[in-house]
């Protein structure tokens, strides 16, 4: 039976509000646009630290641009509490290791699932080491990311490391639309590929086909 991850998040937030607590959340951030709505939404209930760990981004300049935009967004947004941005090691070799043999697959296939697991595993470990109450990721806000995979991976890592995973599907309740509005408001750089070289190649191929048709 398919889970309603937004409903699960609603229930968690309800219990937090009733308890009067403010848990610490380590939130994996893929980029500023995806983080915008998630920060606006969750900062009311959690003390948030953003972890920027994205070894899938194949070029250092693209990696730095996305990190800079994330830091700028956090500095500009009016949030109920201060949000820290932590930059983890840039390890593209780790992404290429898990992608080996899967280079030919389209975006959204097994290579992406392994990439989710790589980034969430790093987040879960950091959450354990940092004494956080929860860990999660902004990735589920994208209509191109598999929320079922993300939440199943998060649940398994929660059991492995003993840190609560915050189930979510942030695209629900108008989340993706709101992220687009916030991106426009803050003039954020909105990338048109996930960051990895294989996604970039796929994007360029679509552009080429589009030009040929025109």
VOGU-3710 file (C-alpha; in Angstrom, 3 decimals, decimal comma):
1> xxxxxxxxxx> 0,000/0,000/0,000  1,387/3,373/-1,056  2,142/5,715/1,830  0,909/9,303/2,070  4,161/10,942/3,166  2,636/14,392/3,470  0,091/13,010/5,927  2,925/11,390/7,887  4,710/14,749/8,035  1,511/16,474/9,180
11> xxxxxxxxxx> 1,180/13,987/12,035  4,791/14,490/13,110  4,383/18,253/13,119  1,130/17,975/15,087  2,889/15,944/17,772  5,740/18,478/17,911  3,325/21,386/18,295  1,441/19,589/21,068  4,671/18,801/22,920  5,870/22,400/22,739
21> xxxxxxxxxx> 9,320/21,211/21,655  11,568/22,478/18,863  13,560/19,511/17,531  16,875/19,855/15,737  16,687/18,871/12,071  19,637/18,174/9,769  18,234/18,861/6,322  20,123/17,762/3,223  19,898/20,579/0,661  20,385/19,993/-3,039
31> xxxxxxxxxx> 20,027/23,640/-4,122  18,486/26,991/-3,185  15,222/26,718/-5,196  14,316/23,356/-3,646  15,275/24,605/-0,178  13,201/27,792/-0,324  9,719/26,452/0,399  11,032/23,703/2,672  12,750/26,299/4,879  9,670/28,513/4,910
41> xxxxxxxxxx> 7,539/25,514/5,896  9,711/23,711/8,444  11,446/26,611/10,185  8,238/27,208/12,149  8,669/23,868/13,897  12,355/22,857/13,757  15,773/24,287/14,482  17,345/23,633/11,080  20,879/23,052/9,882  21,315/22,630/6,130
51> xxxxxxxxxx> 23,857/20,100/4,901  25,108/20,754/1,373  26,426/17,389/0,218  26,056/16,795/-3,510  28,912/14,763/-5,006  26,754/14,171/-8,090  27,504/17,717/-9,276  30,227/17,048/-11,790  31,840/20,467/-12,094  33,329/22,429/-9,209
61> xxxxxxxxxx> 32,070/25,775/-10,516  28,486/24,479/-10,696  28,849/23,047/-7,188  30,104/26,389/-5,853  27,379/28,358/-7,640  24,624/26,262/-6,064  26,227/26,536/-2,631  26,600/30,312/-2,955  22,948/30,656/-3,972  21,875/28,557/-0,989
71> xxxxxxxxxx> 23,830/30,755/1,400  22,419/33,897/-0,206  18,865/32,572/0,110  19,294/31,755/3,803  20,653/35,255/4,379  17,699/36,880/2,607  14,753/34,830/3,841  12,803/35,989/6,858  12,812/32,870/9,001  11,665/32,407/12,569
81> xxxxxxxxxx> 15,064/31,093/13,620  18,612/31,282/12,280  19,592/28,519/9,866  23,158/27,272/9,543  24,577/26,058/6,226  27,222/23,347/6,494  29,271/22,470/3,436  30,326/18,831/3,389  33,275/17,491/1,395  33,036/17,701/-2,384
91> xxxxxxxxxx> 33,541/14,055/-3,409  32,611/13,552/-7,100  34,618/10,331/-7,146  32,074/8,767/-4,771  29,267/9,523/-7,187  31,157/8,023/-10,116  31,769/4,891/-8,034  28,056/4,274/-7,417  27,177/5,235/-11,025  29,634/2,769/-12,571
101> xxxxxxxxxx> 27,869/0,524/-15,069  24,732/2,672/-14,951  25,968/5,582/-17,039  23,619/4,731/-19,921  20,423/4,834/-17,852  17,992/7,755/-18,169  17,397/10,180/-15,333  15,032/8,706/-12,753  16,390/5,152/-13,014  18,622/3,072/-10,709
111> xxxxxxxxxx> 21,563/5,461/-10,915  19,405/8,154/-9,308  18,243/5,818/-6,555  21,872/5,075/-5,656  22,633/8,799/-5,695  19,770/9,451/-3,258  21,164/6,763/-0,970  24,697/8,162/-1,140  23,580/11,651/-0,102  21,100/10,521/2,530
121> xxxxxxxxxx> 23,601/8,113/4,095  26,032/11,002/4,578  23,228/13,069/6,114  22,128/10,323/8,486  25,689/9,758/9,715  26,170/13,489/10,261  22,847/13,677/12,114  23,947/10,902/14,456  27,342/12,495/15,072  25,783/15,923/15,623
131> xxxxxxxxxx> 23,069/14,747/18,016  20,185/15,844/15,784  16,633/14,687/16,465  15,735/14,237/12,781  17,279/14,168/9,337  15,646/14,623/5,948  16,192/16,056/2,447  14,730/18,775/0,239  14,827/16,472/-2,791  11,191/15,362/-2,593
141> xxxxxxxxxx> 9,972/18,826/-3,587  11,018/18,176/-7,169  8,452/16,540/-9,476  11,428/14,780/-11,104  12,511/13,005/-7,908  11,020/9,740/-6,652  9,525/10,484/-3,223  8,791/6,794/-2,610  12,464/5,901/-3,043  13,626/8,833/-0,916
151> xxxxxxxxxx> 11,376/7,961/2,002  12,118/4,234/1,865  15,851/4,973/1,868  15,399/7,434/4,728  13,448/4,882/6,744  16,127/2,208/6,264  18,909/4,615/7,246  16,910/5,706/10,298  16,856/2,107/11,468  20,572/1,687/10,723
161> xxxxxxxxxx> 21,785/4,801/12,546  19,076/5,292/15,162  18,105/8,828/14,109  14,523/9,751/13,226  13,850/10,333/9,535  11,382/13,113/8,752  9,070/11,603/6,140  7,985/14,097/3,524  6,742/14,811/0,049  7,345/18,539/-0,111
171> xxxxxxxxxx> 5,829/18,984/-3,574  2,395/18,392/-1,998  0,143/21,199/-0,712  1,437/23,503/-3,436  5,036/23,151/-2,267  6,622/23,020/-5,711  4,563/25,995/-6,913  5,579/27,984/-3,837  9,242/27,131/-4,421  8,936/28,610/-7,920
181> xxxxxxxxxx> 7,403/31,781/-6,469  10,165/32,120/-3,883  12,805/31,466/-6,534  11,418/34,345/-8,598  11,189/36,617/-5,548  14,848/36,033/-4,659  16,036/35,816/-8,302  17,550/32,401/-7,664  19,584/30,472/-10,172  17,290/27,629/-11,284
191> xxxxxxxxxx> 19,334/24,871/-12,893  17,742/22,752/-15,630  19,609/19,524/-14,858  20,140/17,637/-11,605  23,867/18,336/-11,517  25,449/15,109/-12,713  27,188/14,832/-16,076  24,713/12,215/-17,288  21,761/14,489/-16,611  23,577/17,308/-18,407
201> xxxxxxxxxx> 24,182/15,102/-21,445  20,497/14,122/-21,458  19,481/17,785/-21,221  21,773/18,762/-24,104  20,364/15,932/-26,208  16,805/17,161/-25,608  17,847/20,689/-26,579  19,458/19,415/-29,770  16,350/17,426/-30,716  14,198/20,488/-29,995
211> xxxx> 16,346/22,632/-32,285  16,195/20,026/-35,031  12,400/19,959/-34,849  12,287/23,746/-35,115
//
